[in-house]
Every structure is written in structure tokens, then in C-alpha cells.
Amino acid sequence: MPTSINAIKRAVKDFATVQERHREFGAWDTEPDCQFQLLIRDTIEKGNAKLPNNAGQWELYTGMDGVDLAANDLTAAARKVVDAIATVTLGELVPLKEWMKEYCWRVC
């Protein structure tokens, strides 16, 4: 597996840790996970994507104390994934897209 893809996988694992940490705000639910998978797919396929940056865009439980911090943490962790994707070379695109189809099963 190419080095850039390993960096993406590490960043994705870190994102999952953030989701788990903020599960009381719904960060571990289907909706935020779908938003994350859409972000990955659009970043890989279109070269850019809109990074969710608030509780509503992440589809968290809005109106709870601390939900804004959870959204900020998710955004920061997702940005690391996007940044890792940006380092992929042309030669790594095929294995990256293969990984994406498996990981982003909700949206691919």
C-alpha cells in the first residue's frame, strides 16, 4: 500500500477516535459518518469538497451544550484526512479509489 494511502488510513482512524469521543452528540451515528464519507468521496473524485464546519452540517444533536466543540473537533480531524488525500500522487490514484469504494460504502 502506498505511503500516502497509509497516511490517509491513519487520519481516518484518528477521525473515528474523535467520533467515539463525541458520541453523546451523535458523532458516532450514521448521519455524521455519511457526511464524512461524502467528504472523502468528493475530495478524491472532484479534487475539492465542502468541509462540514458546524453541528448542523455534521448532523449532530444540535442544541446541546458542548456540541460546537464536538463539531470543531470533527472538522479538524476531517481536515487532516483531506490534507492527507491532497498528498496522493497520480500513481496512487487507482489504489486510493479502490480503498474509497470499500471504505465509503454508504456513498459509493
N, C-alpha and C positions, 0 to 999 in steps of 0.2 A: 504494500500500500504506500503510495507516495507520501512524502513528509507533510505537505500542505493538507492533505486529507486527514492525516493523523492529528494535526493541529485543530482542524475543524471538529473532529470527533471529541477531542478533549474539551473544546469550548462548548459543544453540545452537552457533554456530561456535566460541565460546570453550570450550564443553564438549568439542567434538571435538578441540580442541588438547590438552586435558587427557588425553583418552583416548589420543591418539597418544603423549604424553609418558610414559604409564604402560603402554604396550603389552606390556612384558615381564611384566606381572602379569595379562595377559589383558583389559585395559581396552578394547582395540580389537576384542574378539571379539563374537560375536553376542549372548551372554547379557547382558553389561552394557548393550549397545545396546538390547536388548529391555526391560530394566528402565527405562532412560531414556525410551524411547517410551511405556511403560506409565505412567510418572510424568507425562509431558506429557498423555497422553490423559485420565487420571483427574483431573488438575488442571483441565483445560478442561471436561470433561463433568460432574464431580462437585463441583468447587469446592474439593476438598481431595484430598490423596493422601499416602500414607506415603512419605517420602523415604528411600531406602536410605542407611544410615549406617555400614556396615561391609563388610569384604571379602566375607563370606558373602552379604549381601543384594545386593551388586553382582555376585555370582557371579564374583569374581576368583579367581586362583590363590592360595588360602589356604596358609598355612604358609611363605611366602617372606618373607625379611627385606625390609622396606620396603612390604609390601602394605597395611599400615594407613595409611601416609601416602598411598598411591595412592587408597585408599577415601575418606579425608578430603578429598583434592583433588577427587575426583569429586562427593562430596556438596556441597562448597562451590560448585562450578561449576553443579551441578544446582539448588541453591537459588537462584542468580541467575536461572535460567530460570523457576522457579516464581514468584519475585518479579516478574519482568517480565510473566508471564501475569496476575498479580493487578492490573496497571495497565490491563488491557484494558477499554474501555468497552463498553456494551451495543451500540452501533452497530458495533463492530469484531468482534463475535462470529461473524458469518457468514463474513467473510474468514478469521478465525482458524481456524474449523472446517474450511474448505476447505484451508488450509495444513496443518492437522493430518492430514487424511486422506492428503495426499500425503507428508508427512514421516514420519508414524508408520505406514508401510506394513506393518510387522511385526505390528501390533496393532489396526489399524483395518479 
